């Protein structure tokens, strides 16, 4: 039953092709290697920013840093387009690494926008030192290695990724509820809407597959 639930939410965002997914103890994770990498990267940066930046007044990266961050998103775009258009063959390690590179960048632009005072003149950039990028990168590399080399039990790794998916969607949806002041409701309402939205996407994906095949 647990696996069915994890697969259900994984289906909301992923094609779930076994040959393009990492396997742990012989079983495929609920999302593909590329999506696994994306949410490893998102998790690593998000946790770092929440621990070290949540009490600061921050804004999005400077123009020069933003340009460098956006370059990191290019490998996954090239790998994805090349794979889906059959220009070249990809593999799971390439999908995982390019996914991490892509996901690592996203919270640097989203998280500062969630802070109420991010646009004040004295705001500091979210990336102020090498540590602000280096630590999330190191965490991503460690997590990527754990996933690729099956360093933890299957259900723990699979649950980690699906929970990361739900939390990320909750943060994105929370932009719609900035007017809520109560901290508990400000977290719970986006979380509930995230569950509902992902459930809808999963059923839509299932219906589309049934209709197609």
C-alpha positions in Angstrom: 0.0 0.0 0.0 2.8 2.4 0.8 4.4 1.7 -2.5 1.1 2.4 -4.3 0.8 5.7 -2.6 4.4 6.7 -3.5 3.9 5.6 -7.1 0.6 7.5 -7.2 2.3 10.8 -6.3 5.3 10.0 -8.5 3.0 9.5 -11.5 1.9 13.1 -11.1 5.2 14.5 -12.3 7.0 11.6 -14.1 6.6 9.1 -16.9 7.9 6.4 -14.5 9.8 4.4 -17.2 11.7 1.7 -15.4 14.7 1.8 -17.7 15.1 5.5 -17.0 14.8 5.2 -13.2 17.2 4.3 -10.5 16.7 0.9 -8.9 17.2 0.1 -5.2 17.1 -3.5 -4.1 15.8 -4.4 -7.6 12.8 -2.0 -7.5 12.5 1.2 -9.5 12.0 4.4 -7.6 8.7 6.2 -8.1 10.2 8.9 -10.3 12.9 8.7 -13.0 16.6 9.3 -12.5 16.3 12.9 -13.9 13.4 13.8 -11.5 15.3 12.1 -8.7 18.2 14.4 -9.4 16.0 17.5 -9.7 14.5 17.0 -6.2 17.8 16.0 -4.6 19.1 19.4 -5.8 15.9 21.2 -4.7 16.0 19.6 -1.3 19.7 20.4 -0.7 19.4 24.1 -1.5 16.1 24.5 0.2 17.2 23.0 3.5 20.4 25.1 3.5 18.5 28.3 2.8 15.9 27.5 5.5 18.5 26.8 8.1 20.9 29.7 7.4 18.8 32.3 5.6 15.3 32.2 6.9 15.9 35.0 9.5 17.7 37.2 7.1 16.3 39.7 4.6 17.4 38.3 1.3 16.7 38.9 -2.4 17.3 36.9 -5.5 21.0 36.5 -6.7 22.8 39.3 -8.5 22.7 39.5 -12.3 26.1 37.9 -12.7 25.4 35.1 -10.2 22.0 34.5 -11.8 23.6 34.1 -15.2 26.0 31.5 -13.8 23.2 29.7 -12.1 21.1 29.6 -15.3 24.1 28.0 -17.1 23.8 25.1 -14.6 20.3 24.4 -15.9 21.5 24.0 -19.5 22.9 20.4 -19.2 19.6 19.0 -18.2 17.8 20.8 -21.0 20.3 19.6 -23.6 20.2 16.0 -22.2 16.4 16.0 -22.0 15.9 17.4 -25.5 18.6 15.2 -27.0 17.1 12.1 -25.4 13.5 12.7 -26.3 14.3 13.7 -29.9 16.7 10.7 -30.2 19.6 12.8 -31.2 21.8 10.7 -28.7 21.4 8.1 -26.0 21.4 9.3 -22.4 21.9 7.1 -19.3 20.8 7.2 -15.7 24.0 8.7 -14.2 23.9 11.5 -16.8 20.2 12.1 -16.0 20.8 12.1 -12.3 23.7 14.6 -12.5 22.0 17.0 -14.9 18.9 16.8 -12.8 20.8 17.7 -9.7 22.4 20.6 -11.5 19.0 21.9 -12.6 17.2 21.4 -9.3 20.0 22.9 -7.2 19.3 26.3 -8.9 15.6 26.7 -8.5 15.3 27.5 -4.7 17.8 30.4 -5.1 15.1 32.2 -7.0 12.0 31.0 -5.3 12.9 31.1 -1.6 13.8 34.8 -1.4 10.4 35.7 -3.0 8.7 33.9 -0.1 10.2 36.3 2.5 8.0 39.3 3.2 10.8 41.8 3.2 12.8 40.6 0.2 12.4 43.8 -1.8 13.7 46.2 0.9 16.8 48.3 -0.1 19.0 46.7 2.5 18.3 43.1 1.4 21.4 41.0 0.7 21.7 38.5 -2.2 20.7 35.0 -1.3 24.2 33.9 -2.5 26.7 36.1 -0.6 29.7 33.7 -0.3 31.0 30.5 -1.9 29.5 28.6 1.1 26.0 29.5 0.0 26.5 27.5 -3.1 29.2 25.0 -2.0 27.3 23.4 0.9 24.1 22.6 -1.1 26.3 21.3 -3.9 28.2 19.0 -1.5 25.0 17.8 0.1 23.6 17.1 -3.4 26.6 15.1 -4.4 26.4 13.0 -1.2 22.7 12.4 -1.6 23.2 11.6 -5.3 25.8 9.0 -4.4 23.5 7.4 -1.7 20.8 7.1 -4.3 23.0 5.8 -7.1 24.9 3.3 -5.0 21.8 2.2 -3.0 23.1 3.4 0.3 19.8 3.3 2.1 16.7 1.1 2.1 14.3 1.5 -0.9 11.3 2.9 1.0 13.4 5.5 2.8 14.9 6.8 -0.5 11.6 6.7 -2.3 9.7 8.4 0.5 12.4 11.1 0.7 11.9 12.0 -3.0 8.1 12.0 -2.9 8.1 14.1 0.3 10.5 16.5 -1.5 8.1 16.8 -4.4 5.1 17.5 -2.1 7.1 20.1 -0.1 8.3 21.9 -3.3 4.8 22.1 -4.7 3.6 23.4 -1.4 6.1 26.2 -1.5 5.1 27.1 -5.1 1.4 27.1 -4.1 2.1 29.2 -1.0 2.5 32.2 -3.3 -1.3 32.2 -3.6 -1.8 32.4 0.2 0.6 35.2 1.1 -2.3 37.1 2.7 -2.6 34.5 5.4 -0.8 35.7 8.6 -1.2 32.7 10.9 1.9 30.6 10.5 0.2 27.2 11.0 -2.4 27.8 8.4 0.1 29.5 6.1 1.9 26.1 6.0 -0.9 23.7 6.1 -3.2 25.2 3.5 -0.6 25.1 0.7 0.4 21.6 1.8 -3.2 20.4 1.5 -3.6 22.1 -1.9 -0.3 20.5 -3.0 -1.7 17.1 -2.2 -4.9 17.8 -4.1 -3.1 19.2 -7.1 -0.6 16.3 -7.3 -3.5 13.9 -6.9 -5.3 15.6 -9.8 -2.2 15.4 -12.0 -1.8 11.7 -11.1 -5.3 10.9 -12.0 -5.0 12.9 -15.2 -1.9 11.1 -16.1 -3.5 7.7 -15.5 -6.6 8.7 -17.5 -4.4 9.9 -20.4 -2.4 6.6 -20.4 -5.6 4.6 -20.3 -7.2 6.6 -23.1 -4.0 6.4 -25.2 -3.4 2.7 -24.8 
